[in-house]
Amino acid sequence: MGSLVLLQSLGNIAIFGEHGTLPYRYGLIVIEMFTLVLGTNNRKKGLELAELLRPNVSPNSIAVRTLADFERKLDVVEDGKTFFDNARKKAIGQARFLNSWVIGEDSGLCVDALDGAPGVYSARFSSRPDEGNADDDSNNRYLLESLASVPLEKRTAHYVCAAVLADPSGTVQCESEGICRGRILFEPSGKGGFGYDPLFEVLEYHQTFGTLSAAVKRAVSHRARAIRQLVSLLVALPDKR
């Protein structure tokens, strides 16, 4: 039958394998353990994605891994012009290389006063062109410097997450996007999350992602919204037997 993943949605069980999805509503299903790889080396991001997937998958049928769990993986150059460009490159390339189902995800911060920057360059915002990713503290400092003369009412921003699922052949099965809107504060607040989270205030909660509880963040974050959409698209995949 091949590698399988079991997801539970609204009382219906759906099996996703090498030949598509096989929906069952009644009876006992015997399945083999399935490995779903999250196409990121960032363990914090991997843990967050795994937590978002947890309510939708059976722990007895799926093992969630990140690229950090593999000695050999593909080095994907994130040179796309959009978040989806990078997410597709990650999902397709790693799926073929690892012969596994892979979720490729790319996300970042878009600040209105900076014409959408840092955007796809969020991880290397403060780096020189010949350097790789910068650390969070450096990026946050550079963001605050870039917005030094911008008043609070004009510091609007949004997080974007593009998520793509590819099967072991490298075929994209579904993709989704999640957006969370807020604004950039004048100084960090909280130590939770990662990236720009301590600076990004979610307006309806009047708190940053650095101070919000994990439960709230799982409900409103850009990644949470993208993953929820991805799961609903998975369940809706047509039977490709």
DRENPAFI-370557 format. One record per residue (C-alpha): residue in one letter; x, y, z. Coordinates in steps of 0.5 Angstrom, whole numbers, plus 500, padded with zeros to 3 digits. Example, Ala and Ser with C-alpha at 12.3 -4.5 7.8 and 13.67 -1.06 7.14 Angstrom:
a525491516/s527498514/
***
This chain:
m500500500/g506505501/s507510506/l501513509/v498519514/l492518518/l488525519/q482526523/s477531521/l470532523/g469525525/n471522518/i478519517/a482520511/i488516509/f493519504/g498515501/e502514494/h496514490/g492520493/t487519499/l482514501/p476516505/y473511510/r468513515/y466506518/g470500520/l477498523/i483501518/v490498519/i496502517/e503503517/m507508521/f508514516/t513520517/l511527515/v517531514/l517539516/g522542511/t526546516/n532546520/n529551525/r528546531/k523552534/k519553528/g519545527/l516544534/e511550533/l509546526/a508540530/e504543535/l499545530/l499539526/r498535533/p490536534/n489533526/v493527526/s493520530/p500520534/n500512533/s500513525/i504519524/a511521526/v513528525/r520530523/t524536521/l530536517/a535537523/d533529524/f536527518/e544527517/r543527509/k538532506/l538537501/d541544501/v535548498/v537555496/e531560498/d532565492/g525565490/k521572490/t515570494/f514566500/f510561495/d516560491/n521558497/a516554500/r515550493/k522549492/k523546500/a517541499/i519539492/g526538493/q526535500/a521530498/r524527492/f531527496/l528524502/n523520498/s518522503/w512527504/v514534506/i511540508/g515546505/e514552509/d516559508/s514565512/g516572514/l514579516/c512585512/v512592514/d508597511/a512603512/l518599509/d514597503/g513590505/a520589507/p523585510/g519580506/v522574504/y529576507/s526576514/a531571516/r537575513/f534582514/s540585517/s546581514/r550583508/p549580501/d554575502/e552573508/g547568511/n541568516/a542573521/d540572529/d534574531/d537580536/s541583530/n534583525/n530586531/r535591532/y535593525/l528593524/l527598530/e533602527/s529602520/l523604523/a526609528/s522615525/v515612524/p510613529/l506608532/e500609528/k504607521/r508601524/t503596521/a505590519/h503583517/y506576518/v505571512/c506563512/a506559505/a505552506/v506547501/l505539501/a509535496/d509527496/p515523495/s515524487/g515531488/t508533486/v505538490/q498536493/c496542496/e498549499/s495554503/e497561506/g496564513/i496572515/c496575521/r496583522/g499587527/r504592528/i511593530/l512596537/f518601539/e521595544/p521588545/s516585549/g516578552/k521572551/g516567547/g517565540/f522567535/g524571530/y520578530/d515575535/p517580541/l516586537/f510584533/e503586537/v497582535/l492588535/e486584538/y490582544/h494588545/q500583546/t506581542/f507574540/g513574545/t508575551/l502571548/s500564551/a502558546/a495556546/v493563543/k498563538/r496556536/a489560534/v491566531/s498566528/h500566521/r502559521/a496556525/r492559519/a496556514/i496549517/r489549518/q488551511/l493545509/v489540513/s482542510/l485541503/l488535505/v482532507/a478534500/l484531496/p480527490/d481519490/k487518485/r488511485/
***
